[in-house]
Amino acid sequence: MSVRILGSSPLVGPALADLGARFPDLHLAPFRSPEWNAALPQAEALVVLVSEPLTETDLDAAPKLKAIGAYSVGLNHVPVAACRDRGIAVVNTPGVLTDATADLALALLMALTRRLAEGEALVRSGTWEGWAPDQLLGRGLAGKDCGILGSGPIGQAFARRVWALGMRPIFWDREGLGGEVDFGPDRAPRLPLADLLPRSAVLSLHCPLTDQTRGLLDRTSLETLPAGAVILNTARGGLMDEPAAIGLLESGHLGGAGLDVYEGEPRLNPRWLGAPRTVLLPHLGSATVETRAAMAHLLCEGLAAALSPTR
């Protein structure tokens, strides 16, 4: 089998096909299928999705491997240190999905606080009897603090959006830098987690999943959020103790949870399906045509550079 680039699926836009034309041969096969496994020994580059975790065993099976392209901004599904030790370039797609992900986090926030899913379900049920003073009352946002875990491009983009709603962004001081974050139209303080959580009427997760951040929001941390707080997660599921969050939703301490990512996805804790005051999405953070095409272009340009004989 002649394989130079091995991918698990087509990407949005023409970039992957163009890369295959520049660096024949391109072979697509479902991840970990017999066809994928048979092609690994010849592959010089791999293209994998965020839901497809690679291991060092995969690297051992691909002795010709020069580069791995992750169709995502996060790299927690790629053995980066092992790749570095073997001289394998790792390419991902930072930057281009900033606005799309921040937009989705804002959509989750509005859906939760204004009870949009419940309102639409009521209309579609055919049982709506008209306007009522206390019908599906939500919660306002203006004047409240919004805790943001992650002061990178996505966290700052989300800060701009909630600032426009009249909220006060506050950032987690992950590195102990102190001071403030200039997020564009204003500046916001960096606070230790223990100080940020009790102030956060809304808590939005925008930090990477690493050994240091895995399980960051355990039960003790979640319990320090103010009563009625809303949690948004468009980052990675492993950042939060999901059973603890579900329990706090069931007890009424948490006012809502808007999730686009889950620990172990696409399998998810079945308790989420019955948890109250939740909006659950299927990992749509970067899901616009423009963003996914831009991600594919950035990824394939990086792989082309890694495969170039002049590199």
C-alpha positions in Angstrom: 0.0 0.0 0.0 1.3 3.4 -1.0 0.4 5.9 1.7 2.0 9.2 2.5 -0.8 11.0 4.3 -3.3 9.0 6.3 -6.5 10.7 7.5 -9.5 9.4 9.3 -12.1 11.4 7.4 -12.6 14.3 4.9 -12.3 17.8 6.2 -14.4 20.8 5.4 -13.3 22.6 2.2 -10.7 21.6 -0.4 -7.6 21.9 1.7 -7.0 18.1 2.5 -7.6 17.1 -1.1 -5.2 19.8 -2.3 -2.6 18.6 0.2 -3.0 15.0 -1.2 -2.4 16.4 -4.7 0.8 18.1 -3.6 2.1 15.2 -1.6 0.7 11.9 -3.0 -0.6 9.6 -1.8 -3.5 10.5 0.5 -5.5 7.7 2.0 -8.6 8.0 4.2 -9.8 5.3 6.5 -11.8 5.2 9.7 -9.7 5.7 12.8 -8.3 2.4 14.2 -10.1 0.4 11.4 -8.2 -2.5 9.8 -7.5 -0.2 6.8 -6.1 2.5 9.1 -3.9 0.0 11.0 -2.7 -1.5 7.7 -1.7 2.0 6.4 0.1 3.2 9.5 3.5 1.6 8.7 3.8 3.6 5.5 2.3 6.9 6.6 4.5 10.0 6.8 1.7 12.2 8.1 -1.5 11.6 10.1 -4.6 13.7 10.3 -6.8 13.0 13.3 -9.9 14.6 14.9 -10.3 15.7 18.5 -12.2 12.5 19.2 -9.4 10.3 18.0 -6.7 9.8 20.7 -3.3 8.7 19.5 -0.9 6.8 21.7 2.8 5.9 21.7 1.8 2.5 20.4 0.5 4.3 17.3 3.8 6.0 16.9 5.6 2.7 17.2 3.5 1.4 14.4 4.4 4.3 12.1 8.2 4.4 11.8 8.1 6.7 8.8 6.0 9.3 10.5 7.2 12.9 10.1 4.1 14.9 11.2 0.7 14.7 12.9 -2.1 17.1 12.2 -4.7 17.6 14.8 -7.9 19.1 13.5 -8.4 21.1 16.7 -6.8 23.7 18.9 -6.3 21.3 21.9 -3.7 18.6 21.8 -4.6 16.5 24.8 -5.4 13.6 22.4 -1.8 13.6 20.9 1.3 12.3 22.8 3.1 15.6 22.3 6.2 14.8 24.4 6.7 11.5 22.7 6.4 13.1 19.3 9.0 15.7 20.3 11.4 13.0 21.4 11.0 11.3 18.0 11.3 14.4 15.9 7.6 14.2 14.8 6.1 17.7 14.1 2.7 18.3 15.6 0.4 20.7 13.9 -2.9 22.1 15.2 -5.3 24.9 14.5 -5.0 27.7 17.0 -6.5 31.2 16.4 -9.0 30.5 13.7 -11.7 29.1 15.9 -11.6 31.9 18.5 -14.7 33.8 17.5 -16.8 30.7 16.7 -16.1 29.1 20.1 -16.7 32.4 22.0 -20.0 32.8 20.1 -21.1 29.4 21.1 -20.3 30.0 24.8 -22.4 33.1 24.6 -25.2 31.2 22.9 -25.1 28.6 25.8 -25.3 31.5 28.3 -28.3 33.1 26.7 -30.0 29.8 26.2 -29.7 29.0 29.9 -30.4 32.3 31.5 -33.4 33.1 29.2 -34.6 29.4 29.1 -34.7 29.3 25.3 -34.9 25.5 24.9 -37.9 25.4 27.4 -39.6 28.2 25.6 -39.3 26.6 22.2 -40.4 23.3 23.5 -43.5 24.9 25.0 -44.4 26.5 21.6 -43.8 23.3 19.7 -45.9 21.3 22.2 -49.0 23.1 21.1 -50.0 23.7 24.7 -48.9 27.4 24.9 -51.8 29.5 26.1 -50.3 32.9 25.7 -48.2 35.4 27.6 -48.2 35.2 31.4 -46.5 37.4 34.0 -44.5 34.6 35.5 -44.0 32.4 32.5 -40.5 30.9 32.1 -38.8 33.7 34.1 -35.1 33.8 33.4 -32.2 35.7 35.0 -30.6 39.0 34.0 -26.8 39.3 33.5 -26.0 43.0 33.6 -24.0 44.1 36.6 -22.9 40.5 37.6 -19.4 39.0 37.7 -18.4 36.5 35.0 -15.5 34.3 36.0 -13.4 33.1 33.0 -11.0 30.2 33.3 -8.4 31.0 30.6 -7.1 34.4 29.5 -6.0 33.3 26.0 -7.7 34.4 22.8 -11.0 32.5 23.3 -11.3 33.6 27.0 -10.7 37.2 26.0 -13.1 37.0 23.1 -15.8 35.7 25.5 -15.0 38.5 27.9 -15.7 41.0 25.2 -19.1 39.5 24.5 -20.2 39.4 28.2 -18.8 42.9 28.8 -21.1 44.1 26.0 -24.0 42.6 28.0 -23.0 44.7 31.0 -21.3 41.9 32.9 -17.9 42.3 34.7 -15.3 39.8 33.5 -12.8 38.4 36.0 -10.0 36.1 34.9 -8.4 33.1 36.7 -4.8 34.0 37.7 -3.5 30.6 36.5 0.2 31.6 36.4 0.1 33.8 39.5 0.9 36.9 37.5 -1.5 39.2 39.3 -2.5 42.5 37.6 -5.1 42.7 34.9 -6.0 41.3 31.5 -6.5 43.8 28.7 -9.3 42.1 26.7 -9.8 45.0 24.3 -12.6 47.4 25.3 -11.6 47.2 29.0 -9.3 45.5 31.5 -10.3 42.8 34.1 -8.5 41.6 37.2 -6.7 38.3 37.5 -7.7 36.5 40.6 -6.8 33.2 42.4 -9.3 30.5 41.9 -10.4 30.7 45.5 -11.2 34.3 45.1 -12.8 34.1 41.7 -15.3 31.3 42.2 -17.3 32.9 45.1 -17.9 36.0 42.9 -18.8 34.2 39.7 -22.5 34.4 38.8 -21.4 32.9 35.5 -18.3 30.6 35.2 -17.0 29.9 31.7 -14.2 27.4 31.0 -11.7 28.3 28.3 -8.4 26.7 29.5 -6.6 23.7 28.0 -6.9 20.3 29.5 -3.4 19.4 31.0 -2.1 17.4 33.9 -2.4 20.6 36.0 -6.0 21.5 35.0 -7.6 18.0 34.9 -10.2 17.9 37.6 -9.6 21.5 38.4 -13.3 22.1 39.4 -13.8 19.4 42.0 -16.8 19.2 44.3 -15.2 21.5 46.9 -14.5 24.1 44.3 -17.9 23.9 42.7 -19.6 24.3 46.1 -17.9 27.7 46.5 -19.8 29.1 43.5 -22.6 31.4 44.6 -26.1 29.9 44.7 -27.7 30.0 41.3 -24.4 30.2 39.4 -24.2 29.1 35.8 -21.3 27.0 34.4 -20.4 27.0 30.7 -17.9 24.5 29.2 -16.7 24.8 25.6 -13.2 23.7 26.5 -12.7 20.1 27.6 -14.8 17.8 29.7 -12.0 16.6 32.0 -11.7 20.1 33.6 -14.7 19.5 35.8 -16.0 16.8 38.2 -19.1 16.0 36.2 -20.9 13.9 38.9 -20.4 16.7 41.4 -21.8 19.3 39.0 -24.8 17.1 38.3 -25.4 16.7 42.0 -25.2 20.4 42.6 -27.7 21.0 39.8 -30.1 18.4 41.3 -29.8 20.0 44.8 -30.5 23.5 43.3 -27.2 25.0 44.3 -26.2 25.5 40.6 -28.5 27.5 38.5 -27.6 25.8 35.2 -24.9 24.2 33.1 -24.3 24.7 29.4 -22.0 22.0 27.9 -20.5 21.5 24.5 -17.8 19.0 25.7 -17.9 16.0 28.0 -15.4 13.7 29.7 -15.1 10.6 27.6 -17.2 12.0 24.7 -19.0 10.9 22.7 -20.0 8.7 25.6 -21.4 10.8 28.4 -22.6 10.3 31.9 -26.2 9.3 31.5 -27.2 11.5 34.4 -26.6 14.6 32.2 -29.7 13.6 30.2 -31.9 14.0 33.2 -30.1 16.8 34.9 -32.2 20.0 35.4 -31.4 23.4 33.9 -29.0 22.1 31.3 -28.3 22.8 27.7 -26.3 20.0 26.1 -24.6 20.4 22.7 -22.6 17.9 20.6 -19.2 19.6 20.5 -20.2 22.5 18.1 -17.7 25.1 19.3 -15.9 25.5 16.0 -18.9 24.4 13.8 -19.2 27.1 11.3 -18.4 26.5 7.6 -15.9 29.4 7.6 -14.1 28.2 10.8 -13.9 24.5 9.9 -12.6 25.4 6.4 -10.0 27.8 7.9 -9.0 25.1 10.3 -8.4 22.6 7.5 -6.4 25.2 5.5 -4.2 26.0 8.5 -3.7 22.3 9.3 -2.8 21.3 5.8 -0.4 24.2 5.3 1.4 23.1 8.5 1.6 19.5 7.3 2.9 20.7 3.9 5.7 22.6 5.6 6.5 19.5 7.7 6.6 17.2 4.6 8.6 19.6 2.5 12.1 18.3 1.7 13.5 21.8 2.4 12.3 21.8 6.0 
